[in-house]
Amino acid sequence: MGATLTIILREARIMILQTRATDRPSPPIRPEPARRLNPLERGLVLRLLTGFGNPPVKLILWNGEELCASAEPIAAVVRVPDRPSLLRMFVDPYRFFGDAYADGHVDLTGDLVQLLERIYRSSGDAAPNPRRWLRRNRNTVSGSRKNIHHHYDIGTSFYRLWLDSQLTYTCAYFPDESTGLEDAQIAKMDHVCRKLRLRPGERVVEAGCGWGSLALHMARRYGVKVQAWNISTDQVSHARQRAREEGLEDRVEFIQDDYRNIAGSFDVFVSVGMLEHVGTENYRSFGGIISRCLTSAGRGLIHTIGRHRPMDFNKWMDSRVFPGAMIPSLSEMMQVFEPNNLAVLDVENLRLHYALTLRHWLTRFEAAADTIAEMFDDRFVRMWRLYLAGSMAAFTTGWTQLYQVVFNRFTDNQVPLTRAHLYREP
């Protein structure tokens, strides 16, 4: 699809001429001249739909004209309110669809997740973007603070409506599909701790601790001392309150600061769900921070959303929900380890576990949709519904992975010979 879309977009410039598509949500539907599309315009629209695998989607234009490239029953109707919106569809179809759905211009006749799965599966030949290496993700110290604030500091009360009771906003671990979300999140934390082979009294540093569930779990259940770093004001405040309530202030220190300022000596490094915010151009220096802070027998684990090969992050999610995110492939992740004499010991892909996690989150989110709309508005609800449903579809179809990578010093021989320790009860 990558080459096909490149040709389509190049030809679309003929139609766009000097009209500049703006990066803003779709405007309200308003009267437009009823002129029908000319053959070039109509052909480009149909070729664009074909490039996405002929999804069961019908476009209804501002002039009443209907376009569809699929012979299957229609699963969604997308209303294009005016000609500038049509131009935006050519410039960035993903962002166009996301904004159209959030603005209420998409009428579904079927299931949203199934529709998105179909679109992902139809995009199986999409090519990597060679310009990815030139695109910076704005995760400087100041940029990181702005990006994190956009997504995580919108209110703990919002996340409490659909996350588990410990507010664990990362992939859970399901011993089987019948496991509930609460138990699966605890199982994930134990799975991480067993991989790290934690021993009482060890010092652990965590980069990106969320609301503190893993740091508190490690201290409470494994007897380690944890220094946990996070730049989100709301999350650190909540985590410190939990530590006080549980009497763990002497074993867990929550620091509101950027991971780049981590200093000291630690036996274990762990990061769960933070590498997505680092940016590939910063991986080598990130690995240098890890290497400097680990003891000679130190080891670590990085848990991150990933890709099966290098490709760009969804532009709609980047601009509307998750600014600054960059999802790495395994080959890109090696820049954390190889330049810093860190050896990879184990890699596990928990992709289907994240699909199950998102199913639970989406179900809980829908149950709380009316409350969330009162807290924000209907557009916010639709935007986050699309984000959760799209993420679930991406993991289900394999477009997104979930990697847990265990590592240590390349000279350290104090490692298990098998994986048996991963499945023993703590």
Phi, psi and omega per residue, in radians:
M1 nan -0.477 -3.064
G2 -1.022 -0.837 -3.126
A3 -1.177 -0.699 3.133
T4 -1.052 -0.818 -3.133
L5 -1.135 -0.594 3.105
T6 -1.057 -0.769 3.120
I7 -1.126 -0.778 -3.124
I8 -1.061 -0.791 -3.103
L9 -1.152 -0.631 3.107
R10 -1.128 -0.757 3.127
E11 -1.188 -0.535 -3.119
A12 -1.129 -0.410 3.122
R13 -1.073 -0.489 3.087
I14 -1.061 -0.710 -3.116
M15 -1.356 -0.634 -3.078
I16 -1.216 -0.653 -3.100
L17 0.938 -2.098 -3.072
Q18 -1.777 0.202 3.098
T19 -1.322 2.252 -3.110
R20 -1.832 2.102 3.110
A21 -1.299 2.283 -3.124
T22 -1.658 2.661 -3.117
D23 -1.625 1.369 3.120
R24 -2.623 2.812 3.118
P25 -1.010 2.701 -3.140
S26 -1.026 2.404 3.126
P27 -1.294 2.874 3.068
P28 -1.066 2.665 3.097
I29 -1.128 2.328 3.128
R30 -2.454 2.809 -3.087
P31 -1.037 2.420 3.083
E32 -2.328 2.676 3.034
P33 -0.960 2.500 -3.000
A34 -1.472 0.293 -3.136
R35 -1.044 2.298 3.127
R36 -1.326 2.792 3.087
L37 -1.116 2.495 3.027
N38 -1.363 2.940 -3.071
P39 -0.995 -0.639 3.126
L40 -1.126 -0.835 -3.119
E41 -1.081 -0.808 -3.130
R42 -1.091 -0.744 3.129
G43 -1.091 -0.680 3.133
L44 -1.157 -0.699 3.116
V45 -1.087 -0.817 -3.120
L46 -1.145 -0.636 3.100
R47 -1.187 -0.611 3.083
L48 -1.102 -0.791 3.108
L49 -1.094 -0.697 3.103
T50 -1.108 -0.664 3.115
G51 -1.087 -0.430 3.086
F52 -1.662 0.303 3.056
G53 1.467 0.392 -3.140
N54 0.908 1.007 -3.136
P55 -1.121 2.681 -3.129
P56 -1.299 1.099 -3.078
V57 -2.165 2.366 3.064
K58 -1.951 2.290 3.054
L59 -1.667 2.278 3.013
I60 -1.988 2.022 -3.062
L61 -1.450 2.948 -3.132
W62 -1.048 -0.411 -3.124
N63 -1.665 0.146 3.134
G64 1.561 -0.124 -3.141
E65 -1.205 2.464 -3.125
E66 -2.037 2.413 -3.129
L67 -2.334 2.353 3.103
C68 -2.704 2.421 -3.133
A69 -1.939 0.124 -3.069
S70 -1.927 2.500 3.069
A71 -1.610 -0.046 -3.112
E72 -1.476 2.858 3.055
P73 -0.989 2.425 -3.070
I74 -1.204 2.254 3.116
A75 -1.777 -0.352 -3.128
A76 -2.695 2.515 3.036
V77 -1.999 2.134 3.138
V78 -1.880 2.113 3.135
R79 -1.629 2.119 3.129
V80 -1.683 1.918 -2.927
P81 -1.297 -0.414 -3.092
D82 -2.879 3.030 -3.094
R83 -1.123 -0.735 3.076
P84 -0.980 -0.608 3.099
S85 -1.151 -0.637 3.081
L86 -1.099 -0.704 3.106
L87 -1.131 -0.684 3.098
R88 -1.090 -0.583 3.127
M89 -1.080 -0.623 3.108
F90 -1.313 -0.695 -3.098
V91 -1.160 -0.747 -3.103
D92 -2.661 1.512 -3.054
P93 -1.089 -0.608 -3.139
Y94 -1.143 -0.796 -3.127
R95 -1.199 -0.614 3.097
F96 -1.068 -0.855 -3.110
F97 -1.120 -0.728 3.134
G98 -1.049 -0.801 3.138
D99 -1.200 -0.673 3.130
A100 -1.091 -0.721 3.120
Y101 -1.166 -0.799 -3.131
A102 -1.088 -0.588 -3.118
D103 -1.445 0.001 3.120
G104 1.421 0.373 -3.129
H105 -1.713 0.177 3.108
V106 -2.083 2.157 3.089
D107 -1.869 2.047 -3.135
L108 -1.586 2.362 2.988
T109 -1.887 -0.061 3.117
G110 -2.372 -2.819 -3.079
D111 -1.469 2.309 -3.095
L112 -1.107 -0.793 -3.114
V113 -1.072 -0.773 -3.134
Q114 -1.114 -0.673 3.091
L115 -1.080 -0.803 -3.121
L116 -1.179 -0.620 3.056
E117 -1.061 -0.731 3.131
R118 -1.070 -0.757 3.140
I119 -1.128 -0.752 3.111
Y120 -1.083 -0.788 -3.108
R121 -1.148 -0.523 3.125
S122 -1.331 -0.175 -3.088
S123 -1.783 0.478 -2.998
G124 -1.153 -0.335 -3.120
D125 -1.800 0.284 -3.138
A126 -1.071 2.382 -3.077
A127 -1.602 2.622 3.040
P128 -1.082 2.658 3.137
N129 -1.567 1.982 -3.107
P130 -1.137 -0.297 3.137
R131 -1.489 -0.028 -3.110
R132 -0.955 -0.696 -3.081
W133 -1.202 -0.324 3.136
L134 -1.603 -0.210 -3.065
R135 -1.567 2.077 3.092
R136 -1.568 2.577 -3.030
N137 -1.811 0.302 2.976
R138 1.172 0.357 -3.110
N139 -1.677 0.966 2.843
T140 -1.274 3.099 3.136
V141 -1.026 -0.849 -3.131
S142 -1.227 -0.667 3.118
G143 -1.132 -0.666 3.113
S144 -1.086 -0.745 3.127
R145 -1.054 -0.757 -3.137
K146 -1.139 -0.762 -3.121
N147 -1.135 -0.772 -3.133
I148 -1.141 -0.716 3.133
H149 -1.054 -0.682 -3.097
H150 -1.044 -0.688 -3.018
H151 -1.735 -0.703 -2.957
Y152 -1.722 -0.358 -3.067
D153 -1.781 0.549 3.102
I154 -1.581 0.071 3.054
G155 2.154 2.046 3.095
T156 -1.045 -0.550 -3.134
S157 -1.074 -0.544 3.085
F158 -1.162 -0.880 -3.104
Y159 -1.171 -0.517 -3.135
R160 -1.113 -0.409 -3.113
L161 -1.219 -0.425 -3.036
W162 -2.394 -0.130 2.992
L163 -1.486 3.111 3.068
D164 -1.273 3.091 -3.034
S165 -1.155 -0.405 3.128
Q166 -1.642 0.077 3.121
L167 0.994 0.915 3.119
T168 -1.628 1.853 -3.010
Y169 -1.763 0.863 3.078
T170 -2.529 2.974 -3.088
C171 -0.972 2.302 3.046
A172 -1.499 3.044 -3.137
Y173 -2.187 2.061 -3.037
F174 -1.853 1.858 3.043
P175 -0.986 -0.555 2.954
D176 -2.676 2.934 -3.011
E177 -1.197 -0.298 -3.135
S178 -1.459 -0.148 3.135
T179 -1.114 2.354 3.104
G180 -1.329 2.888 -3.083
L181 -1.083 -0.747 -3.115
E182 -1.020 -0.877 -3.123
D183 -1.176 -0.613 -3.120
A184 -1.185 -0.600 3.096
Q185 -1.223 -0.675 3.062
I186 -1.130 -0.720 3.111
A187 -1.076 -0.652 3.094
K188 -1.085 -0.790 -3.120
M189 -1.119 -0.703 3.081
D190 -1.160 -0.656 3.114
H191 -1.062 -0.761 3.095
V192 -1.113 -0.803 -3.091
C193 -1.133 -0.660 3.096
R194 -1.164 -0.676 3.094
K195 -1.085 -0.593 -3.127
L196 -1.438 -0.187 3.141
R197 0.916 0.910 -3.087
L198 -1.141 2.462 3.088
R199 -2.205 2.505 -3.117
P200 -0.923 2.402 3.098
G201 1.577 -0.209 3.135
E202 -1.221 2.716 3.104
R203 -1.775 2.230 -3.097
V204 -2.099 2.391 2.998
V205 -2.011 2.312 3.139
E206 -2.052 2.209 3.108
A207 -1.745 1.974 -3.111
G208 1.437 1.425 -2.950
C209 -1.719 0.015 -3.123
G210 1.034 -2.398 3.117
W211 -1.526 0.203 2.961
G212 1.625 0.120 -3.028
S213 -1.106 -0.767 -3.113
L214 -1.215 -0.765 3.140
A215 -1.024 -0.794 3.137
L216 -1.174 -0.671 3.120
H217 -1.115 -0.765 3.136
M218 -1.079 -0.764 -3.132
A219 -1.203 -0.779 -3.067
R220 -1.186 -0.791 -2.977
R221 -1.696 -0.429 -3.035
Y222 -2.045 -0.061 3.019
G223 1.231 0.446 3.120
V224 -1.696 2.891 3.033
K225 -1.809 2.305 -2.984
V226 -2.136 2.346 2.942
Q227 -1.972 1.981 -3.008
A228 -1.985 2.245 -3.045
W229 -1.931 2.466 -3.130
N230 -2.868 2.517 3.121
I231 -1.812 0.029 3.115
S232 -1.440 2.105 -3.119
T233 -1.070 -0.870 -3.105
D234 -1.068 -0.767 -3.074
Q235 -1.175 -0.771 -3.138
V236 -1.125 -0.719 3.112
S237 -1.043 -0.776 3.126
H238 -1.133 -0.756 -3.114
A239 -1.105 -0.735 3.115
R240 -1.105 -0.687 3.104
Q241 -1.093 -0.729 3.111
R242 -1.115 -0.713 3.124
A243 -1.083 -0.712 3.097
R244 -1.115 -0.789 -3.106
E245 -1.117 -0.576 -3.108
E246 -1.628 0.003 -3.138
G247 1.178 0.593 -3.092
L248 -1.948 0.269 -3.099
E249 -1.089 -0.466 -3.137
D250 -1.402 -0.192 -3.098
R251 -2.034 -0.285 3.133
V252 -2.268 2.164 3.082
E253 -1.992 2.085 3.101
F254 -1.717 2.117 -3.077
I255 -1.962 2.153 3.097
Q256 -1.573 1.609 -3.097
D257 -2.883 2.916 -3.133
D258 -1.321 2.525 -3.122
Y259 -1.039 -0.404 -3.114
R260 -1.119 -0.311 -3.111
N261 -1.700 0.147 3.083
I262 -1.064 2.308 3.117
A263 -2.519 2.866 3.140
G264 1.905 -3.037 -3.098
S265 -2.120 2.302 -3.067
F266 -2.402 2.656 3.086
D267 -1.432 -0.495 -3.016
V268 -2.440 2.412 2.988
F269 -2.031 2.397 3.078
V270 -2.493 2.463 3.072
S271 -2.503 2.073 -3.107
V272 -2.075 1.877 3.077
G273 1.382 0.448 3.130
M274 -2.009 -0.450 -3.075
L275 -1.039 -0.492 3.115
E276 -1.024 -0.376 -3.095
H277 -1.756 0.040 -3.062
V278 -1.490 -0.768 -3.096
G279 1.619 2.311 -3.055
T280 -1.040 -0.552 -3.136
E281 -1.189 -0.243 3.141
N282 -1.834 0.061 -3.036
Y283 -1.114 -0.735 -3.107
R284 -1.083 -0.783 3.130
S285 -1.218 -0.583 3.060
F286 -1.068 -0.789 3.079
G287 -1.105 -0.580 3.084
G288 -1.117 -0.679 3.083
I289 -1.096 -0.766 3.121
I290 -1.060 -0.844 -3.097
S291 -1.074 -0.712 -3.120
R292 -1.177 -0.559 -3.041
C293 -1.577 -0.199 -3.115
L294 -1.551 2.509 3.039
T295 -1.202 3.046 -3.108
S296 -1.096 -0.480 3.100
A297 -1.847 0.345 -3.080
G298 -1.239 2.725 3.094
R299 -2.513 2.959 -3.075
G300 -2.771 3.033 3.111
L301 -2.533 2.349 3.004
I302 -2.081 2.198 3.138
H303 -1.993 2.082 -3.042
T304 -2.609 2.594 2.900
I305 -1.132 2.484 -3.086
G306 -2.503 -3.108 3.106
R307 -2.169 2.768 3.057
H308 -1.397 -0.227 3.031
R309 -2.831 2.833 -3.107
P310 -1.092 2.324 3.052
M311 -2.855 2.840 -3.106
D312 -1.270 2.680 3.023
F313 -1.303 2.604 3.097
N314 -0.960 2.148 -3.018
K315 -1.177 -0.558 3.114
W316 -1.152 -0.796 3.117
M317 -1.101 -0.675 -3.125
D318 -1.128 -0.678 -3.059
S319 -1.533 -0.461 -3.021
R320 -1.891 -0.585 -2.985
V321 -2.108 -0.866 -2.977
F322 -2.165 1.185 -3.074
P323 -1.117 2.453 3.066
G324 1.470 -0.021 -3.099
A325 -1.302 2.531 3.012
M326 -2.485 2.114 -3.022
I327 -1.695 2.073 -3.023
P328 -1.539 2.714 2.863
S329 -1.511 2.935 3.104
L330 -1.083 -0.677 -3.138
S331 -1.088 -0.657 3.097
E332 -1.202 -0.642 3.129
M333 -1.070 -0.465 -3.097
M334 -1.098 -0.311 3.070
Q335 -1.179 -0.325 3.025
V336 -1.243 -0.688 -2.938
F337 -1.704 -0.942 -2.950
E338 -1.043 -0.793 -3.138
P339 -1.205 -0.186 -3.043
N340 -2.023 0.349 3.078
N341 0.971 0.659 3.037
L342 -1.876 2.344 -3.076
A343 -1.842 2.358 3.095
V344 -1.376 2.192 -3.136
L345 -1.702 -0.623 -3.011
D346 -2.742 2.449 3.057
V347 -2.276 2.258 3.067
E348 -2.237 2.410 3.117
N349 -1.859 2.002 -3.112
L350 -1.842 0.604 -3.061
R351 -0.919 -0.860 -3.080
L352 -1.234 -0.432 3.040
H353 -1.153 -0.629 3.128
Y354 -1.264 -0.599 3.064
A355 -1.059 -0.724 3.090
L356 -1.153 -0.732 3.109
T357 -1.007 -0.812 -3.121
L358 -1.166 -0.548 3.058
R359 -1.073 -0.768 3.092
H360 -1.108 -0.797 -3.125
W361 -1.071 -0.783 -3.103
L362 -1.131 -0.699 3.100
T363 -1.082 -0.780 3.124
R364 -1.166 -0.697 3.124
F365 -1.058 -0.801 -3.134
E366 -1.107 -0.642 3.124
A367 -1.133 -0.471 -3.110
A368 -1.823 0.198 -3.004
A369 -1.024 -0.705 -3.129
D370 -1.128 -0.725 3.112
T371 -1.128 -0.727 -3.139
I372 -1.134 -0.679 3.106
A373 -1.097 -0.626 3.090
E374 -1.204 -0.600 3.120
M375 -1.251 -0.634 -3.081
F376 -2.148 -1.777 3.025
D377 -2.893 3.089 -3.087
D378 -1.137 -0.618 3.133
R379 -1.100 -0.712 3.102
F380 -1.048 -0.750 3.133
V381 -1.071 -0.818 -3.135
R382 -1.127 -0.673 -3.139
M383 -1.093 -0.817 -3.123
W384 -1.281 -0.544 3.047
R385 -1.072 -0.782 3.133
L386 -1.128 -0.703 3.110
Y387 -1.048 -0.849 -3.117
L388 -1.204 -0.766 3.138
A389 -1.145 -0.726 3.116
G390 -1.133 -0.668 3.104
S391 -1.146 -0.757 3.105
M392 -1.052 -0.769 3.125
A393 -1.111 -0.675 -3.130
A394 -1.137 -0.732 3.110
F395 -1.234 -0.684 -3.122
T396 -1.106 -0.675 -3.077
T397 -1.564 -0.089 3.113
G398 1.564 0.059 3.099
W399 -1.251 -0.352 3.084
T400 -2.280 2.481 -3.125
Q401 -2.041 2.999 3.018
L402 -2.355 1.894 -3.071
Y403 -1.788 2.385 2.880
Q404 -2.016 2.058 -3.085
V405 -2.030 2.108 3.100
V406 -1.752 2.433 -3.070
F407 -2.558 2.882 3.045
N408 -2.697 -3.039 3.016
R409 -1.146 2.475 -3.047
F410 -1.179 -0.300 -3.137
T411 -1.667 -0.074 -3.035
D412 -1.408 2.145 3.122
N413 -1.736 0.006 -3.116
Q414 -1.455 1.184 -3.112
V415 -2.291 2.618 3.117
P416 -1.132 2.592 3.100
L417 -1.439 -0.352 3.139
T418 -2.332 3.129 3.077
R419 -1.699 0.230 -3.054
A420 -1.008 -0.578 -3.096
H421 -1.142 -0.336 -3.107
L422 -1.233 -0.372 -3.011
Y423 -2.044 0.263 3.013
R424 -1.563 2.517 3.063
E425 -1.172 2.405 -3.123
P426 -1.215 nan nan
